[in-house]
Amino acid sequence: MRKDFISMATIKDIAQKASVSAATVSRILNQDDTLSVTDETKQRVLKVAQELNYTKHLKNTVEKSISIGIFQWYSVFQELEDPYYQAIRVGIEKYCADHNIHVVRAFQSDCNYPDTLKDLQGLICIGKFNKSQIKSFQKLNSNTIFVDMKTPKIYCDTINLDFQQAVTEALDYLYDLGHRKIAYLGGKEVLADNSVYFEERKDTFINFCQEHSIDHKSFIYEGDYSAESGYNMTKQMIADGDLPTAIFSASDPLAIGAMRALYENGYKIPDDISIIGFDDISVASFSNPPLTTIHTPAEFMGEYAAHYILLRTKEDSLEQQTPIRLTLPCNLVVRNSCAAPRKQS
């Protein structure tokens, strides 16, 4: 009886006994070279797996298991600096670990990624891709879904966020507080063919300002989605000499960089200027003051992508005849970085 129980050990069992996450166990067992853990942790996980006879179980089930690929348009180093894309990838790996799905990772910076991703049961592409790339991935694997990308026309499977609703909710909040001078901090995302990806958050911001007769043309700043960029753009905004009463940032790192620039120049948040972020990364609630932001279900988006790919591999799955677009909602998280604008004396 005891022997049968041990042979059915799961990744979750190993994770619990080794005091690490299921995703970490999966990546160690799959010999993921990009995983940054100590040798001590690796050895502990492998020892626990051996104690629970997990390798024997794996051999008995490998023919029934599936393997899916994760392709990221970021390099491994860029991903380390972007909590949003990291959360999407973690969500995928968490789901795969829970369902004993083997994961193969590749990055756009890898010269041989087509060879790495061939002969898999599914493919999840994270990021922004042009039409040529989309077609090449679909040719490589018919069971492919693109995460965090919205095409003008639905011609591939995608999961994205409802940016229009999210930005409108954030701007409605600022407008109801009394703000009529609102700046936009955003970034430009350049595709492999050097074209610029359509930024729905910026487009929604412009439309909102036009509909509410808000002067915005001199308050749009674009760099990249980093804290450094937010810092530099806000310094430029201060140097321009006409500060808005509120800033909408298209990412939390942008907002955090902006907050630092404002503090360094003697401005208080939200007394002198309000600021809203986007993503609700873990450090947003620990900024000073805690950042009001849009919560994006990035990790769940990754989990759902993996779930969708798994469903497509089932024998009883529907024969897909048309591409789909899945759109997930976001919601405003009110903290302490926004207030009514100070009355001019």
N, C-alpha and C positions, 0 to 999 in steps of 0.2 A: 504493500500500500504506500509506504513512504517513498519507494523508488519511483512509482508512477507519478507521485506528486512532484517530485524533483524534476522529472523529465518534462513537466509542463510549465517550468519556470518562464516568466515573461521578462521583458525589458524593464517593466515597472518594478518587478520584484528585485531585480539587480540594482536599480536606481535607489530604491528605498534602503536596501541593506548597505550600499556603498556610499550613501548620503550625497548623491549627485542627482542631476536631472535626468529624465528619461532620454531627452535629446542628446545629452552628453554621452550616455551609455551607448546609444545607437551609433553615434559618430566614432566612438572608440572601437566598437566591435566592427564597424565598417572601414576602419583604418583611414579615417579622414585626416589627411596631412595638414589641413588648414585649421584644425582644432587646436586652440592654445590652452593646454592643461599641463600640469606637472607630470613627470614620469611616475611619481608616487601615486597620483590619482589614476593614471592609466593602469598601473599594476594592480591597484586595489580593485578596480572594476573587473579586470580580467580574472583576478583571483576569485571574486564573488561569483562571476559567471561560471567558472570551473566548478566551484563548490555546489552551485545549483544545477550543475549538469546542463547548462544552457546550450553549450556547443552541440551536444548530442541532440537536443530538441531542434536546434537550427538545421542540422543535417537532415532530420526527418521531414522538415517542412519547407526546405528551400525550393523544391519543385513547385509548391503551391504558392509561394510568396511572389510578390511583384517588385519590380525596380522602377523607380521614376527619377527623372532628372530635374534639377533646379538650375536654371540658367539666369545669371544676373548681369544686367548691363553695367553695373558698377564693378570695379576691381575689388579684390579682397580688402585692400587698404582703405578705399573709399567707403566701403560698407561699415568698417569699424568706426568711422566718424559720423555715420548717419543712423541714428536710433530707429528711424521710421522704416527704412529698408531692412534693417537688421531684425526688427520685430516681425515683418512679413516672413522672412526666412525662418525665424525661430518658430513661428506658427506652423509652417509646413513641416518642419522637422519634428516638432512636438506631436503632430497628428501621425506622422509616419512611424515614429517610435512607438506610439500607442497601438499601432496596427501592424507592427512587424513588417513595415515596408522599407526596402533598401533604398537609400538615397545616393544619387551620384550628383556631385556639384561641379559646375563649370562657370567660368566668367568670360565676359566679352574680350578681356585682355588675353585669354588663352588662345594661342594660334591654332591649336588642334581640337577645339571644342566640339566640332561635328563628330569626330571619331569618339570622343569621350561620351557623347550623348546618344550614340546609335544603339539600336537593338534594345530599347527600353519600352516599358508598357505605357508610359506617359511622360509628359514634359510640362513643367511649369516655368514660364519665362517672367521674370520680375523686372519691371522697368519700362522704358519707352523704346519702341522699335519702329523703323520705317516699313513701308509696304514690301520692299524687297526682302528684308529680314523676316517679316511675318510669313511670307510665302516659303522661304527656305526652311523655317522651323516646321511649318505644316507639312512640307515634303519630307522632312526628316522624321516626323512623328505625327500621325494624323490625330492622336489624342493629346492635343496641346491646348493650354489655356494661358492667357496673358494677364498678369496681375499688375494693377496700378497703371493701366493704360486704357484710354478711351478713343476709339476710332470714330471719325465723322459718320461713317456708314458701318453698320454691323456686318462685317465679313469674316470675323474670327471670334472665338470664345474669349470673353474678357470678364474680369472682375475689377470694378473700380468703386470709387466713393462718390457720394452725391455732393460734389463741391459747390454746385449752385445753391442748393438748400443751405449748406453750412455757412458759406460766405454771407448769404442774405441774412441768416439768423444773427451772425456776429455784427453785421452792420446795422441791423434793426436795433440791436441792443445799444450800440453806441449812439444811434440817432435818437432813441428814446431817452437817453441820458442827457441829450441836448447838444451833441457834437455836430458841427456843420463844417469843420475843417479837418478832414481825415486823410492821412497819408497811407500809401500802399508800399510795403516792402516785399519784394518778390525775387524770383530767380528765373533765369532762362535755362531750359534743358535742351541741349543740342544733340540731335540724333546722329547716327553713324554716317549719314550722307550730308552732314553739316546743315541740315534744315533745322529750324527751331520748332519744338513741340508746342502745340496750342495750349496756352495756360488758361484754363477755365476760371481759376480764382481771380486772375486779373480781369478777364472779360466780364465776370459777374460784378466785380468792384466798379468798373467803369459804367456798366449799365445801371447799377444802383445809384451812383452819383448823378448820372444824367436824369434818372427818373425823379430824384429828390432835389434837383437844382443845386447840387453840391459842386463847388469849384474844385476840380481834382487834377487838372492837366499838369500843374507844377508840382504835384505831390506824389508822382509815381516814380519809384526808384527800383531798379532791377540789377541784381548781381548774380550770386549763386545762393544755394540754400544752406549757408553756413553762418555760424556766429560771427566769424571774422567779417563776412560780407555785411551782415546786419550792423555791426559796429561801424564799419567804414561808411556805409550809406547814411547812417544817422549822423555821423560827424559831418558829412557833406550837407545834410539837411540843416544842421545847426549853423554851418558856415553860410548857407544860403540866406539865413537871417529871417525867414518867415516860417516859424514852426507851426504845425497844425496843433489842434487840441487833442488829437488821438491818432494812433498808428495801428493799422491792421497789418500784421505780418503773416506771410503765407507759410511760415514754418516756425516752430518754437526756437530752434537755434538762431534764426534771424531776430526774433523778439528778444532773446537773451543778450545777443550782441548789441542790440539797440538800447537795451536797459543800461548796459555798462557805459555806453557812450553818453547817454543822458546824465547818469550819475557823475561821471567825470567832469561834466560841464555844469554841474551845480543844479540840475533839474531834479525835482522830486516826482516820484510816481506813486499814486495817480494825482497828486495835488496840482502839479504843473502840466502834466500830460498823461493820458491814458494809453494803454497798450494791450492788444489782444494777439495771442499766438495761434498756432495751428498745428495739431498732431497730438498734443497732450503727452509728450514724452515724460519719462519718470522724474526728471529733474525740474519739470515745470512747477510742481507744487512746492518745491524747495527754494525757488528763486526769492528775491527780496524786492518787492512783495511777491507772494505767490501769484503765478501768472494765470490770468483768465485766458482760456484757450478753447479751441475746438477739439473735442476728443474724436480721434479716428480709430476705428477698430482694426488696426494694422495686423495684429497677431491673428485675430479671428479671420481676417481676409486670407491669410496664408493657410490657416486650418481648413477653411472652406474650399480653397483651391485644391488642396490635397484630397479632400473628401470627394469633390467633383471628379477628379481624375480617377479615383478608386471606383466610383460608381460606373464610370465609362468602361472599366475593365471587366465588369461583371458579365457573366454569360446571358443574364436576363435583362441587361440594360437596353434602353430604347435605341433603335438605330437612328442616330442623329442625322437629320437631313437639312438642318438650318443652324447657323451659328447663333449663340446667345450672348447677351450682355447682362451680367449680374451687377446691380448697383446697391451698395450698402449705405445706410444712413450714418450721419455724424451728429454730434450734439454739443451744444455750448456748455462749457464748465466754467461757472462764475466763481472767481476767487477775489483777489484784492488789488488787481492792477488797473482797474477802471473806476472812474467816478465822473460825476457831472463836471463839465468844464468850469474853470474858475471865472467868475464874472469880471469883466474888464472895468477898471475904475475910471 
